């Protein structure tokens, strides 16, 4: 796994138990409380620019700007944009790198030692 297309999405990390549903909900709540562009850590050094994830998904972008949309609908759209986004590192240099691939190793959980490539 070395290219951008091979990087796992936030949803992949959730399915692999590297991120939890609580981590995802905390990211949604934090963005709704303080929207704006900036890299945000979701958990364990994994994060993304949530505003960029919103802008990359036309449906979410529309849901976040329409007046009269319920909070629940906004949260669902936001959660979807986060789940399909690929995690980033701030300045693309926050994690140790091996060649052009940074490896995330989870030492605990159901898949101990599982390595995921997070290419820059």
Phi, psi and omega in degrees: 000106182229340183263167179300324181295336182273349181292141178288153174273170174301322177299319176299316180295327176292315179296329179274005180062027174275328171242153179252166175298326177296320177300315180297313181296321178297322178294319178297311181299318181295320180292318180296323179289329184213076181289155177149161181283130175174149174290135180230130177284131176269313176184150172053037180078004179262130180198185178195168173275101185296324177299320178294323177295320177297312182296333181282345181244108184304320181296314180295318179303316180293315181297326182284341183254340181290133173286148177086359177281134182293157178300320181298316179296320177298315181297319179296317179295317179296316179301318179298315180299320179292316183298325182271353179282155176260132184297153180231167171247144177298134181058015180052030182217015186278341183249152177302145183238148174234106188067232178254020181236130173264138182251133174256122180243124178262115185281346184231190177086190186289344181233064184300136177078003179297131181253134176237136179274130174240087184291148179274000000 
